[in-house]
Amino acid sequence: MTTDDADAVAAIEEKSFAMPWKREDFWREAQNELAAYIVGELDGKIVAYAGAWVSFNQAEVMSVAVVPELRGQGVGTILFGELIKAVKARGATAITLEVRPSNEAAIKLYKNFGLKSVGRRKGYYLDNGEDALIMWNTRL
């Protein structure tokens, strides 16, 4: 992801999350040395993105999103696989994230990449007070 992608990524974010980040947030992330963000394109248009922060040997996933009309078609699987390659190239040997327990599709995706639920953060999501599952894979 580059700073030029911030508008398109923010548009996907807006369609995907109850508390979306803004264009400026992604513009900053594109310049952040700790951040590893990738975009997925179809016919020259950005249709998905994923990002993580890498610190030492650990990657923390910030976000994974696909435009609504392409969900359930394997785009997220390809994208998450590419994100794992990107964080491994930066030295990550473990990956973690938080996910809503109600987001069954995302949980299934992450489990397919070896992440396991190791705990909960009570009331993590401010929009509705939903808990977050904490997932880890310590053997990338």
N, C-alpha and C positions, 0 to 999 in steps of 0.2 A: 504494500500500500504506500502511495505517495501522498503528499499534501494535495495534489490535484484530484485525488479520489475522495476527499472528505465529503463533498456534497452528495455523491452517490451512496457512500457508506452510511451517512446520516439518514438518508431517505429510507434505506433498508432498515436501519435501527428503529426509525419512527413507526414502521409497519410491524415491527417484531416485538417490541418491549413496552410494558406499561410505563416505565420510567426511562425513556430513551436519553442517550447522550446526544449532545448537540454537534453540529458541524465543527465548531471550534475545538471540541474535545478530540475529535478524530484528526484534525489538522495537527494538534499538539502531539498526539500519539504517533503520527507518521514521522515526527522528528525526535521522538524519545529513544535514546540509545538502548534502554532496557526493553523496549517494546518490539515484538515480532508480529506484525500484522500482514495478512495476505488477503487478496481478493480473488473471487472467481468470476470469470467473464463468459458471456454467451453472446455470440454475434457482436463483439466489441462493446457490450454493455455490462457493467458490473451488476451481478445478480446475487452475490454472496460475499461474506467476509468473515474472517476469524482473527482473533488476536490474543496474545499472551504477553506477559512480562516475564523476562528471564533474569534471574538473579542467582549467581553462583551456579549450582547444578539443578536448580528448580525452576519450573515454568508454572505460572499461575494464569489460567485462562481467564481472560476478561470478558470475551463475548464470542459467540458463534451465531450467525444469522444468514438465512436464505430468503429471497423474496417469496411471498406466499404462494404464488402460482407454480413454483418449482419444488416446493416442499414434498417430501415423501418419494422423491425420484432419485435419491442417491447422491444429490449434490452435497449435502452435509457430510456424508461419509467421505467423499473425495476431499472436501475442504479440510475436515478435521485431520485426515491422514497427512495432508500437505502441511498443516500447522505443526503436527508432531515432527515431521521431517525438519521443518524450519527451526524449531526449538532445540532439537537434537544437534543440529549444525552449530548452534550457539553454545553447546555444552550441557544442555539439560539432560539429566538422567531420571528425573521424576516430573510428574505433572499433576496439578491439582486444580479444582474448580468447585464452585457452588452452583447448585441447580435446584429449581423448584421441584418438590416431590410430585406436583401435579403435571410436570412436563415429562410424561412417560416416553415420548419419542426421543427426547434428548438423553434421558437416562439410558435407554436402550443403545443409542449411538455410543455413549461414553463407555458403557460396559463392553461393547464390541471391541473397544480399544484397550481393554484391560483395566479400566478404572473401577474401583470398588468403593462403595459407600462406607465411610469410617466414622460418621457422626452427623450431628445436626446443629445448625445454628438457629436457635429459637427466635421467631419473629423477625427474621433477617430482612424480608422484603417489606419496605416501608409502605407500598401502595395498598397492601391488604393484610400485612402481618404474617404472611405464610413463612413457615420455616424454610431453611435451605438444607439440602443434603450436601455434605462435604464428601467429595470423591477424590481418590488418589490412585495413581499408578506410579510406583516407585522403581519400576524396572523398564524404562523406555528402551 
